[in-house]
Amino acid sequence: MFEALTPVSEMLTRNLDILSRQPLLVCGLLEDNLPGLLAEAGPAPRVFTTDFRYFQWQQAQGLTDIEFGTSPGPSAAAGLLLLMPKAKAEAEYLLAACLPLLAAGAPVFIAGDNKGGVKSAPKLLAPYCGQVNKLDSARRASLYQAELTTLPAPFALADWISRYPLEEEQLQICALPGVFSAAHLDSGSRLLLKTISSLKGRVLDFGCGAGVIGASLLKRHPELTLECIDINALALEASRATLAENQLDAKVYASDGLKQVSGKFNHIITNPPFHAGLRTFYHTTETLLSSAADYLVPGGSLILVANAFLPYPELIEKSFGHCETLAATGKFRIYRARR
Ligand SMILES: C[S@@+](CC[C@H](N)C(=O)[O-])C[C@H]1O[C@@H](n2cnc3c(N)ncnc32)[C@H](O)[C@@H]1O
C-alpha cells in the first residue's frame, strides 16, 4: 500500500546529500518508505506519525525508531523534515509539536506537492526561522529549507483544541487540526444521528473523528457501552476530549478498520471514511462492509451514512443478504443491515 515512492519523495531523492547530513525527525504526510531511503543515504531518521496504519506498516518493515501519537517524545532532534499535510492547520500543529525538540541553528525542511499547500512553507516557518530558501522543485513538488532561529515555546496540546457546540444534543465537541468535522457537524453525520433510534448494549463508533457520533449516542442512551476507534491519533485525542468535556465515558483506541477490535457488538455505527481519489479509503469501507457481520451479535446491526452515489447497497447485500434504506436525501443515504 505504501510501496511506491510519491512524487514528493522522488524529488527528495535528488536532495539526499543535504537531507542526510544529520538524523532528521520526519513527520507529516508519510505515504511511502522515504524513511528507508534516508536511512540508506545517511543516519537513520526518527519518524513521528499520527497515522496508525503507516505506523504499523513501518513497524512491519522493521523501522524501530517510529512513534505514533499526538506529538513526538521529548528527546532532542538534530533537524526536522515536515511533509506537508493536507490541512494547513495540521502543518502549524506539527511544527509547534516538533520544533521545540530542535536547538537553535538546526535545519528545518518542508517538502510537498505544489498543489498541496507547500508554497505556504515560508509563511508557516516565519514565526520560527529567519530566511526560508526554496532548495528544489521537480515532479510538481518543492523542497524548502530554513534554520531555526527563534526557539518555540514548549508544546501544549490543550492550546490546539478547538470547540463547537452541538445544540440539539447539548454537547460540546472538541477537535484538533485536520480532524474530520473540526469546525461543525457534517451533514451526513447529522442525518445519521437524526435517523438512529433505539440502541442497546455494546456499540462501536467506527472512524470516530472528533467523537460526535459516539458522544451523541451515549448522551441519549447513557446505558450503552461505547467503543470509539479511528486510525488518526489526533481524532482519537479529540474524541477523548469530547467525551471528557461532556462527562461521558467510552473506550477510545487506535484501530485500522476492525483489525484491533475484538468481540461482538450490538451495533456498529459509522460515517465511514470516504474521499474521492484516495483508494485506501474505499478499501477501508469495503473491508468494513464485508466483515462487519463477523463483529455483530445475532440480531445486531450495522448502520451507516453514505453519499447516495456510492455502490454500498450491493456490497452490504452481498455480505448480509439484505440492505435497508432508513433515510434518503438528495445527497445521502442511511443504510442498515442486521446480522
Ligand atoms: C467521515 S469521517 C467521520 C468522523 C466522525 N465519525 C463524524 O461523523 O464526524 C471518517 C473517519 O474515519 C477515520 N478512518 C480513516 N481510515 C480509517 C481506518 N482504516 N480505520 C479506522 N478509521 C479510519 C478517519 O480518520 C475519520 O476520522
The ligand as an SDF file (V2000), in Angstrom:
LIG
                    3D

 27 29  0  0  0  0  0  0  0  0999 V2000
  -16.0350   10.6610    7.5030 C   0  0  0  0  0  0  0  0  0  0  0  0
  -15.0320   10.7070    8.9540 S   0  0  0  0  0  0  0  0  0  0  0  0
  -16.2570   10.5540   10.2270 C   0  0  0  0  0  0  0  0  0  0  0  0
  -15.8200   11.1370   11.5380 C   0  0  0  0  0  0  0  0  0  0  0  0
  -16.9080   11.2150   12.6180 C   0  0  0  0  0  0  0  0  0  0  0  0
  -17.4460    9.8980   12.9190 N   0  0  0  0  0  0  0  0  0  0  0  0
  -18.0200   12.1670   12.2270 C   0  0  0  0  0  0  0  0  0  0  0  0
  -19.1180   11.6880   11.9170 O   0  0  0  0  0  0  0  0  0  0  0  0
  -17.7860   13.3860   12.2220 O   0  0  0  0  0  0  0  0  0  0  0  0
  -14.2410    9.1290    8.8710 C   0  0  0  0  0  0  0  0  0  0  0  0
  -13.1830    8.8390    9.9390 C   0  0  0  0  0  0  0  0  0  0  0  0
  -12.6120    7.5420    9.6500 O   0  0  0  0  0  0  0  0  0  0  0  0
  -11.2410    7.5510   10.0040 C   0  0  0  0  0  0  0  0  0  0  0  0
  -10.5510    6.4720    9.2740 N   0  0  0  0  0  0  0  0  0  0  0  0
   -9.9810    6.5020    8.0410 C   0  0  0  0  0  0  0  0  0  0  0  0
   -9.4400    5.3220    7.7410 N   0  0  0  0  0  0  0  0  0  0  0  0
   -9.6580    4.5040    8.8070 C   0  0  0  0  0  0  0  0  0  0  0  0
   -9.3290    3.1630    9.0900 C   0  0  0  0  0  0  0  0  0  0  0  0
   -8.6450    2.4140    8.2240 N   0  0  0  0  0  0  0  0  0  0  0  0
   -9.7080    2.6520   10.2800 N   0  0  0  0  0  0  0  0  0  0  0  0
  -10.3820    3.4100   11.1800 C   0  0  0  0  0  0  0  0  0  0  0  0
  -10.7320    4.6990   10.9610 N   0  0  0  0  0  0  0  0  0  0  0  0
  -10.3670    5.2330    9.7970 C   0  0  0  0  0  0  0  0  0  0  0  0
  -10.7850    8.9630    9.6250 C   0  0  0  0  0  0  0  0  0  0  0  0
   -9.6040    9.3140   10.3360 O   0  0  0  0  0  0  0  0  0  0  0  0
  -12.0110    9.8100   10.0030 C   0  0  0  0  0  0  0  0  0  0  0  0
  -11.8940   10.3110   11.3180 O   0  0  0  0  0  0  0  0  0  0  0  0
  1  2  1  0
  2  3  1  0
  2 10  1  0
  3  4  1  0
  4  5  1  0
  5  6  1  0
  5  7  1  0
  7  8  2  0
  7  9  1  0
 10 11  1  0
 11 12  1  0
 11 26  1  0
 12 13  1  0
 13 14  1  0
 13 24  1  0
 14 15  1  0
 14 23  1  0
 15 16  2  0
 16 17  1  0
 17 18  1  0
 17 23  2  0
 18 19  1  0
 18 20  2  0
 20 21  1  0
 21 22  2  0
 22 23  1  0
 24 25  1  0
 24 26  1  0
 26 27  1  0
M  CHG  2   2   1   9  -1
M  END
$$$$
